[in-house]
Structures are given as C-alpha cells and as structure tokens.
C-alpha cells in the first residue's frame, strides 16, 4: 500500500527492518524488577544486584571521653587501644575527631593502651568526646565478612552518599581495606553499605580486557540498561539534558551527548565512566 505520509513511511520501515519488534521487546524488558543506583567510575564496573554478598552499617574503631590533657596527645584511662579484638588495635593513620571542640588529626604514634599522639594539639581541655575512624576501610562488628564470603575485588557501595570502592584486602571478620576512603570521616563512618560479589559466577567480558583494552577483570555484569536521571530539578532546558559516557558489553567507550532526563540509553552497558558523565542520578536496570 502507498504511504500516506512520513509517519506511515516510518511505520512501514520499522516493521520491515525489525526495528519495531526490537523496540517493543526493550519496552517490555524495562519493566523488570532488578536494578541499582549507578556510581560513575572510570575503574569500577556496575555491580550486579543479583550477587549481593552483604549489607550493613559501618562503624568506628573506638569512641569515648578523654581523662587528662597533654600537648598533642589523647589520653583516656579507660581505653585499651593496643587490644586485639577487632577493630582494635588503633594504628598509625587512624583519624581522631574531637567531637566536643571540633578538630581532627591522624594518629602519628600509639604511645600506650591509653595514650595516642598527633602532630597537632586537638585536645586542650577535659572532658571532651572523641571518635576514632579508620581510613580506606570499612569496619562493621555486626556481621562477619569472612562467613559472608567477601573477597578482594568485590564492589562496596556506600548507599547514603552514593560512593563506590573495591575491596583490596579482607583484614579480618570485622574489617575490609578499600580502594577509596568512602567511610573515613566522622560523617560517613556509620553510613549504610552494600557489598556485591565480583568473583563467583563472573566472566571476563571484553569490556574489561582483550582487544578493546583495559585490565581483565572478573565481573558478574553481563550488560544492563541505563536510566538517565539527575538530582537537579528539570525546570530549564539546561537541566533536562546531560552527557553520559559508558563502556558497552563489546568494550567500546561511547559518550551519549544531551540525553534527556527520564530516558534510557539504547545500548547494553557494563560501566558508566566518571569522565565525561554529567548526570548524577543514573539507574542500572536488568
């Protein structure tokens, strides 16, 4: 039949080429119930929520009230900072916060079980409250990372501030060493977290190595759709369109310019890159 206009012609073309069938299938699949927030990263792939290893709330190394003062020291006669029950002992590099008179400093020496040394004098009165936070680490004494099967390479998501890191070492049942300091402050140490396995059931997809470059990395993500969103209210043209740079399942890195908020990228993705991405509320959907 002769086309009666441009719309009629497009309809015939999409049917003949199979595009309409593909689009319909994608539309049906978008209604699936598996998804997660995406944190853009140039080094970490999007974790598959089907491989959730553990959830919990981060914790401190220690807290208390100082009992005496000395220059560049924290003294607490009730503490046991050389103890061996995780997450103790306190180690050089842990950050101590004076939460009464706001100040903080890293530990430069553990003088004894009751005294820590710093490079600055952050405790000048008593009693003052303190908080000790480990750096580049996740501490949680409520769950056992060993029995949960957490391994190096697993992905850790801070779900409160949407930051991401990988596990670089399982220190003990209560502590992980991370590739980024996403729980290392007095406002983030007790954030909620999710840990996704990247070891069991994964495959080395071309996106992370081989002909398309990059370091071969085991991942459980076989590709997902990306929903484009942003935290800025879409009240102007400028706040309705954002750029999104992705790594596809074939390993290609592509930037989609001027993606409208509320739309989906028309390609299977394994990673959203921080470089080149301006949208900050992306969702992966399987």
C-alpha positions as CSV (number, residue, x, y, z in Angstrom):
1,X,0.0,0.0,0.0
2,X,1.1,3.5,-0.8
3,X,2.3,5.5,2.2
4,X,0.0,8.4,3.2
5,X,2.7,10.5,4.9
6,X,6.0,10.4,6.7
7,X,4.7,8.7,9.8
8,X,3.2,6.0,7.6
9,X,6.5,5.5,5.8
10,X,8.4,5.3,9.1
11,X,5.9,2.7,10.4
12,X,6.4,0.5,7.3
13,X,10.2,0.9,7.5
14,X,10.5,-0.1,11.2
15,X,8.2,-3.1,10.6
16,X,10.2,-4.3,7.6
17,X,13.6,-3.9,9.2
18,X,12.5,-5.5,12.6
19,X,13.3,-2.3,14.5
20,X,9.8,-2.0,15.8
21,X,9.9,-5.6,17.2
22,X,13.2,-4.8,18.9
23,X,11.9,-1.6,20.5
24,X,8.8,-3.3,21.7
25,X,10.9,-6.1,23.3
26,X,13.1,-3.5,25.0
27,X,10.0,-1.7,26.3
28,X,8.7,-4.9,27.7
29,X,12.0,-5.7,29.4
30,X,12.3,-2.3,31.0
31,X,9.5,-3.4,33.3
32,X,11.8,-5.9,35.1
33,X,12.3,-5.6,38.8
34,X,16.1,-5.7,39.2
35,X,18.1,-2.5,39.4
36,X,20.5,-0.4,41.4
37,X,21.9,3.1,41.6
38,X,24.9,3.7,39.5
39,X,28.0,5.5,40.7
40,X,30.1,6.6,37.7
41,X,33.6,5.3,37.9
42,X,36.5,5.0,35.4
43,X,37.8,1.9,37.1
44,X,34.8,0.0,38.7
45,X,32.1,-1.8,36.7
46,X,28.4,-1.6,37.6
47,X,27.8,-4.4,40.1
48,X,25.0,-6.9,39.5
49,X,22.5,-6.7,42.4
50,X,21.8,-10.4,41.9
51,X,25.2,-11.1,43.5
52,X,24.7,-9.2,46.8
53,X,27.1,-10.6,49.4
54,X,26.4,-8.4,52.4
55,X,24.6,-5.4,53.7
56,X,25.2,-3.4,56.9
57,X,26.2,-0.2,58.6
58,X,29.7,1.0,59.0
59,X,31.3,1.5,62.5
60,X,34.0,3.3,64.3
61,X,37.3,2.0,65.7
62,X,36.6,3.5,69.1
63,X,35.0,6.4,71.0
64,X,35.0,7.8,74.5
65,X,35.9,10.8,76.7
66,X,39.4,12.0,77.4
67,X,40.5,11.8,81.1
68,X,43.6,14.1,81.0
69,X,45.3,16.5,78.7
70,X,48.9,16.7,77.3
71,X,50.2,18.6,74.3
72,X,49.4,16.7,71.0
73,X,48.0,13.8,73.0
74,X,44.7,11.9,73.6
75,X,44.6,10.3,77.0
76,X,41.8,8.0,78.1
77,X,42.5,5.9,81.2
78,X,39.6,3.6,80.3
79,X,40.7,2.8,76.8
80,X,42.5,-0.3,75.5
81,X,44.0,0.9,72.2
82,X,46.5,-1.8,72.0
83,X,43.9,-4.5,72.3
84,X,43.5,-7.3,69.7
85,X,39.7,-7.6,69.5
86,X,38.8,-6.1,66.0
87,X,38.7,-3.4,65.0
88,X,41.4,-2.7,67.6
89,X,44.2,-2.1,67.9
90,X,44.4,1.6,66.9
91,X,47.0,2.1,64.2
92,X,49.0,4.9,62.9
93,X,46.9,6.7,60.3
94,X,43.6,6.3,62.1
95,X,41.9,9.7,62.4
96,X,40.8,11.0,65.7
97,X,38.0,13.5,65.9
98,X,37.4,15.8,68.9
99,X,33.6,16.0,68.7
100,X,33.2,18.5,71.6
101,X,35.5,21.2,70.2
102,X,35.6,20.2,66.5
103,X,39.0,19.3,65.4
104,X,40.7,16.2,64.0
105,X,44.2,14.7,63.4
106,X,45.7,11.4,62.2
107,X,47.4,9.2,64.8
108,X,51.2,9.5,64.5
109,X,52.0,7.1,67.3
110,X,50.3,4.7,69.7
111,X,52.2,5.5,72.9
112,X,50.3,3.0,75.1
113,X,47.0,1.4,75.6
114,X,45.7,4.7,77.0
115,X,47.6,7.4,75.0
116,X,47.7,8.4,71.4
117,X,50.0,11.0,69.8
118,X,49.2,13.5,67.0
119,X,51.0,16.2,65.0
120,X,48.6,18.9,66.4
121,X,47.1,19.7,69.8
122,X,43.4,18.9,69.2
123,X,42.5,18.2,72.9
124,X,43.1,21.2,75.2
125,X,40.5,20.5,77.8
126,X,38.8,17.7,79.6
127,X,36.3,16.1,79.5
128,X,36.0,16.1,75.7
129,X,34.4,13.4,73.5
130,X,36.5,11.7,70.8
131,X,35.8,9.4,67.8
132,X,38.4,7.2,66.1
133,X,37.8,6.3,62.4
134,X,39.9,4.0,60.2
135,X,40.9,5.3,56.8
136,X,40.4,3.5,53.4
137,X,38.5,0.9,55.3
138,X,35.0,-0.5,56.2
139,X,34.6,-1.5,59.8
140,X,31.5,-3.5,60.9
141,X,31.4,-5.7,64.0
142,X,27.8,-6.7,63.5
143,X,28.4,-9.0,60.6
144,X,31.3,-11.4,59.7
145,X,32.9,-10.6,56.4
146,X,34.6,-14.0,56.3
147,X,31.5,-16.0,56.6
148,X,29.7,-13.8,54.1
149,X,32.4,-14.8,51.6
150,X,33.6,-11.2,50.9
151,X,36.8,-11.2,48.7
152,X,39.3,-8.9,47.2
153,X,37.8,-7.3,44.1
154,X,34.2,-7.2,45.4
155,X,32.4,-3.9,45.0
156,X,31.4,-1.8,48.0
157,X,28.7,0.8,47.6
158,X,28.1,3.5,50.2
159,X,24.3,3.8,49.8
160,X,24.0,7.0,51.8
161,X,26.3,9.2,49.8
162,X,26.5,7.1,46.6
163,X,30.2,6.5,46.6
164,X,31.9,3.3,45.5
165,X,35.1,1.3,46.1
166,X,36.6,-2.1,45.7
167,X,37.8,-4.5,48.4
168,X,41.6,-4.6,48.3
169,X,42.0,-6.8,51.4
170,X,39.9,-8.7,53.9
171,X,41.7,-7.8,57.1
172,X,39.6,-9.9,59.5
173,X,35.9,-10.7,60.2
174,X,35.1,-7.1,61.0
175,X,37.3,-5.1,58.7
176,X,37.9,-4.6,54.9
177,X,40.6,-2.4,53.3
178,X,39.1,-0.4,50.4
179,X,40.4,1.3,47.3
180,X,38.8,4.6,48.3
181,X,38.1,6.4,51.5
182,X,34.3,6.3,51.3
183,X,33.7,5.6,55.1
184,X,36.7,7.6,56.5
185,X,35.2,10.7,58.2
186,X,33.1,11.5,61.2
187,X,30.0,11.9,58.9
188,X,30.5,8.7,56.8
189,X,31.9,6.1,59.1
190,X,28.4,4.8,60.0
191,X,26.9,5.0,56.6
192,X,24.9,2.1,55.2
193,X,26.7,-0.2,52.7
194,X,26.1,-3.0,50.2
195,X,28.8,-5.4,49.0
196,X,28.5,-7.1,45.7
197,X,30.5,-10.2,44.7
198,X,32.6,-9.9,41.6
199,X,34.3,-13.3,41.9
200,X,31.8,-16.1,41.8
201,X,29.8,-16.7,38.7
202,X,31.5,-13.9,36.7
203,X,33.3,-14.0,33.4
204,X,36.0,-12.0,31.8
205,X,34.0,-9.8,29.4
206,X,35.7,-8.0,26.6
207,X,34.7,-4.7,28.2
208,X,37.4,-5.2,30.8
209,X,40.3,-6.6,28.7
210,X,41.3,-8.2,25.5
211,X,41.1,-6.4,22.1
212,X,39.3,-3.4,23.5
213,X,41.9,-2.5,26.1
214,X,41.8,-2.2,29.9
215,X,42.7,-4.7,32.6
216,X,41.0,-8.0,32.5
217,X,38.6,-8.0,35.5
218,X,36.1,-10.6,36.6
219,X,32.6,-9.2,36.7
220,X,29.1,-10.5,37.1
221,X,27.5,-7.8,35.0
222,X,26.6,-9.1,31.5
223,X,25.1,-5.8,30.5
224,X,22.2,-3.6,31.6
225,X,20.1,-0.6,30.5
226,X,20.8,2.8,31.9
227,X,18.1,5.2,33.0
228,X,19.2,8.8,32.9
229,X,18.3,10.9,35.9
230,X,19.8,13.9,37.8
231,X,19.4,15.4,41.2
232,X,18.8,18.9,39.7
233,X,15.2,19.8,39.2
234,X,14.5,19.8,35.4
235,X,13.0,23.3,35.3
236,X,15.0,24.6,32.4
237,X,16.4,23.2,29.1
238,X,19.9,23.2,30.6
239,X,18.8,21.0,33.5
240,X,16.9,18.5,31.3
241,X,19.8,17.2,29.2
242,X,23.1,15.6,30.4
243,X,26.0,13.7,28.9
244,X,26.6,10.0,29.8
245,X,29.8,8.1,28.9
246,X,29.6,4.4,29.1
247,X,31.5,1.2,28.4
248,X,29.4,-1.2,26.3
249,X,29.4,-5.0,26.5
250,X,31.7,-5.0,23.5
251,X,34.2,-2.8,25.3
252,X,33.6,0.4,23.4
253,X,33.6,3.6,25.3
254,X,30.9,5.9,24.0
255,X,29.6,9.3,25.1
256,X,25.9,10.0,24.6
257,X,25.5,13.8,24.4
258,X,22.4,15.7,25.6
259,X,20.5,12.7,27.0
260,X,17.1,13.8,28.3
261,X,16.2,13.1,31.9
262,X,13.7,10.3,32.1
263,X,15.1,8.3,29.1
264,X,17.1,5.1,28.6
265,X,20.3,4.7,26.7
266,X,19.7,2.4,23.7
267,X,22.6,0.1,24.4
268,X,23.8,-2.7,26.7
269,X,26.2,-1.2,29.3
270,X,28.7,-2.7,31.8
271,X,30.2,0.6,33.2
272,X,29.4,4.3,33.4
273,X,32.5,6.3,33.3
274,X,33.1,9.3,35.6
275,X,35.0,11.1,32.9
276,X,32.5,12.7,30.5
277,X,29.4,11.9,32.6
278,X,27.4,14.9,33.9
279,X,24.3,13.2,35.1
280,X,24.4,12.2,38.8
281,X,21.3,10.0,39.3
282,X,21.7,7.1,37.0
283,X,20.0,3.7,37.5
284,X,21.0,0.3,36.0
285,X,18.2,-2.0,35.1
286,X,18.3,-5.7,34.2
